[in-house]
Amino acid sequence: MDSLERLLLYRKKLILPRIYQVINWFMWITYFCAILFLATLVYEHGFMISSDEAKAIRIWGTERNVY
């Protein structure tokens, strides 16, 4: 067999693992960027809470400091 036939016969062993490795890297990079994007959205805009919840948080915060 010449080298071209050998490459075609063994392409699963030679080429596919490298392709899967690159795809796996891109998957993790994309996943990390998505998490980072969501974290920046939460940091910039925060969570919306109702006025009743804000009052409850203020009351809880003041009671905590009273000895």
N, C-alpha and C positions, 0 to 999 in steps of 0.2 A: 504494500500500500504506500502510496505517496503521502506527503504531509497534508495535502489538501483533503484527501479522503479521511485521513485520521482526524483532522480537525472537525470535519463534518460528523464523523461517527461519535466523537467524544465531546460534542459541543455542550451537552448537558453538564458535563464535569468541568469544562473550561470556562464557558461564557455565562451560563445561567446563574451560577452563584454570585458572580460579580454584579450582574444586573439586579438580582434580588437585594444585594447589599446596598447598592445605590438607591434603589426604590425605598428600602427601609430607612436610610438616612434622610431622604426627602420627607418620608412620612413623619419621622420624629421632629424634624425641623418645622414642618407645617403644624404639627400638634403643639409644639412649644410656642410658636408665633400666635396661634389661636388663643392659647391660655394667656399669653402676655397681652394680647389685644383686649380680651375680656377683663383682665385685671386693670388695665388702664381706663376702660370705660367705667368700671366701678369706682376707681379712684377719682376720676374727673367729675362724675355726676352723682355718685353715691346712691344709696337706696332711698327711695321715697317712702316716708312714713306719714301716717295721719297725725292730725293735731292732738287727738286723744293719746296716741302713743308717745308723742313728744312730751305731753304733760306728765304722763306716767313715768317717763324716764327722768324728767326734772324732779318729780316728787321723790322717786327712789334715790336719786343722787343726793338730795338734801337730807333725807332721813338717814342715809348712811353716815354722814359726817357728824350727826348729833350723837353725843355720848350720854 
